[in-house]
Amino acid sequence: MKEIAKGQKVIEISNLTKSYGKQRGVIDVSLSVEKGDIFGFIGPNGAGKSTTIRSMLGFLKFSQGSIRILGMDSVKNHEDILKEVGYMPSEAWFYDSMKVRDVIKYAADIRGLNCSSEADKICEKLKLDTNKRIKQLSLGNRKKVSIVCAMQHKPSLFIFDEPTGGLDPLIQKNFFELIHEYVDNGATCLLSTHVLSEVDKYCTKAAIMREGRLTMLDTPHIDDETFLSFYED
Ligand SMILES: Nc1ncnc2c1ncn2[C@@H]1O[C@H](COP(=O)(O)OP(=O)(O)OP(=O)(O)O)[C@@H](O)[C@H]1O
């Protein structure tokens, strides 16, 4: 795990603007996330959350601004950043005919790591049957495979894009227990979600995106009415 002192910035986005041709992506977004934060990232469909996340990881070219992740430049140090990050996209794609345990091992092999004992621990906690083939899995169980792939190498920074859709309530609880365990051991977590209770219960800070622009919330502990008002036009 990359050494970063508590309270130091793990994510620093300055004036990020990204367009898709004439289509708005995000506009002048600035954001900082400190070590130890569980940061809730909320906002309506199409607001720009995934665009921000993909820009952070160097998967998208952006027109203006700069991003530093764990002190590294998101464009120049794209590959070094990926080594330190556990990213779970909102939709993951796996070879249907592969067994779950082979997918998980393959994800560790790509990193040149043996993560088998950590992977076993996570699979047990999430109740994931690793003998099944991907094509035999329900939506929720596929999500679990993505979670294991994002967690097993014990990254310094977790970035989860809507991780809990399809997970049953017990598995959701177990997922957040795992996050807390990693954060207690020095990790940081950015969580894009549409679920208010997750933000209220688990996040230490939160920001909302609307129409490509980001605003920090004073507190992640908000009531239903306030939360829903963020989604109204
Ligand atoms: N590949 C693309 N080409 C063109 N426009 C895109 C592309 N990807 C995203 N956009 C546009 O960028 C804007 C932000 O989309 P983004 O996917 O970042 O939103 P989001 O907040 O993650 O939404 P959701 O909650 O639905 O996942 C939207 O207007 C979307 O239509």
Ligand as a Chemical Component Dictionary entry (heavy atoms), coordinates in Angstrom:
data_LIG
# 
_chem_comp.id                   LIG 
_chem_comp.type                 NON-POLYMER 
_chem_comp.pdbx_formal_charge   0 
_chem_comp.three_letter_code    LIG 
# 
loop_
_chem_comp_atom.comp_id 
_chem_comp_atom.atom_id 
_chem_comp_atom.alt_atom_id 
_chem_comp_atom.type_symbol 
_chem_comp_atom.charge 
_chem_comp_atom.model_Cartn_x 
_chem_comp_atom.model_Cartn_y 
_chem_comp_atom.model_Cartn_z 
_chem_comp_atom.pdbx_ordinal 
LIG N1  N1  N 0 -19.270 7.945  -24.346 1  
LIG C1  C1  C 0 -20.065 9.009  -24.288 2  
LIG N2  N2  N 0 -20.375 9.706  -25.392 3  
LIG C2  C2  C 0 -21.165 10.817 -25.340 4  
LIG N3  N3  N 0 -21.675 11.304 -24.204 5  
LIG C3  C3  C 0 -21.403 10.647 -23.064 6  
LIG C4  C4  C 0 -20.596 9.458  -23.039 7  
LIG N4  N4  N 0 -20.492 9.034  -21.760 8  
LIG C5  C5  C 0 -21.217 9.898  -21.022 9  
LIG N5  N5  N 0 -21.759 10.852 -21.806 10 
LIG C6  C6  C 0 -22.597 11.996 -21.355 11 
LIG O1  O1  O 0 -21.918 12.648 -20.293 12 
LIG C7  C7  C 0 -22.846 13.051 -19.289 13 
LIG C8  C8  C 0 -22.409 12.467 -17.946 14 
LIG O2  O2  O 0 -22.593 11.036 -17.987 15 
LIG P1  P1  P 0 -22.051 10.070 -16.833 16 
LIG O3  O3  O 0 -22.133 8.674  -17.353 17 
LIG O4  O4  O 0 -20.746 10.572 -16.378 18 
LIG O5  O5  O 0 -23.151 10.313 -15.699 19 
LIG P2  P2  P 0 -23.404 9.562  -14.320 20 
LIG O6  O6  O 0 -23.564 10.626 -13.297 21 
LIG O7  O7  O 0 -22.347 8.545  -14.068 22 
LIG O8  O8  O 0 -24.802 8.852  -14.592 23 
LIG P3  P3  P 0 -25.460 7.488  -13.986 24 
LIG O9  O9  O 0 -25.894 7.784  -12.582 25 
LIG O10 O10 O 0 -26.619 7.272  -14.915 26 
LIG O11 O11 O 0 -24.433 6.395  -14.105 27 
LIG C9  C9  C 0 -24.223 12.610 -19.769 28 
LIG O12 O12 O 0 -24.845 13.702 -20.388 29 
LIG C10 C10 C 0 -23.916 11.520 -20.770 30 
LIG O13 O13 O 0 -24.915 11.440 -21.766 31 
# 
loop_
_chem_comp_bond.comp_id 
_chem_comp_bond.atom_id_1 
_chem_comp_bond.atom_id_2 
_chem_comp_bond.value_order 
_chem_comp_bond.pdbx_ordinal 
LIG N1  C1  SING 1  
LIG C1  N2  SING 2  
LIG C1  C4  DOUB 3  
LIG N2  C2  DOUB 4  
LIG C2  N3  SING 5  
LIG N3  C3  DOUB 6  
LIG C3  C4  SING 7  
LIG C3  N5  SING 8  
LIG C4  N4  SING 9  
LIG N4  C5  DOUB 10 
LIG C5  N5  SING 11 
LIG N5  C6  SING 12 
LIG C6  O1  SING 13 
LIG C6  C10 SING 14 
LIG O1  C7  SING 15 
LIG C7  C8  SING 16 
LIG C7  C9  SING 17 
LIG C8  O2  SING 18 
LIG O2  P1  SING 19 
LIG P1  O3  DOUB 20 
LIG P1  O4  SING 21 
LIG P1  O5  SING 22 
LIG O5  P2  SING 23 
LIG P2  O6  DOUB 24 
LIG P2  O7  SING 25 
LIG P2  O8  SING 26 
LIG O8  P3  SING 27 
LIG P3  O9  DOUB 28 
LIG P3  O10 SING 29 
LIG P3  O11 SING 30 
LIG C9  O12 SING 31 
LIG C9  C10 SING 32 
LIG C10 O13 SING 33 
# 
